[in-house]
Amino acid sequence: MATEEDMAVKEPLDLIRLSLDERIYVKLRSERELRGKLHAYDQHLNMILGDVEETVTTVEIDDETYEEIVRDE
């Protein structure tokens, strides 16, 4: 059983440790996003995710109306 001290967040990596086997959201460069179950990580924040869904968001400007058109792929 996890003690209260095991569940404490004292350093940034502690929060990631508490997220093991949970679904997490990762925002990447170039408007990319990942959602998946965190299986493992290391001190460099390399992560192993399972059941991953990737979303790429593109924003275009309509030349006539100058409105933003947002597309999730």
Stockholm file with secondary structure:
# STOCKHOLM 1.0

chainA/1-73         MATEEDMAVKEPLDLIRLSLDERIYVKLRSERELRGKLHAYDQHLNMILGDVEETVTTVEIDDETYEEIVRDE
#=GR chainA/1-73 SS CCCTTTTCCCSHHHHHHHTTTSEEEEECSTTEEEEEEEEEECTTCCEEEEEEEEEEEEEEECTTTCCEEEEEC
#=GC SS_cons        CCCTTTTCCCSHHHHHHHTTTSEEEEECSTTEEEEEEEEEECTTCCEEEEEEEEEEEEEEECTTTCCEEEEEC
//
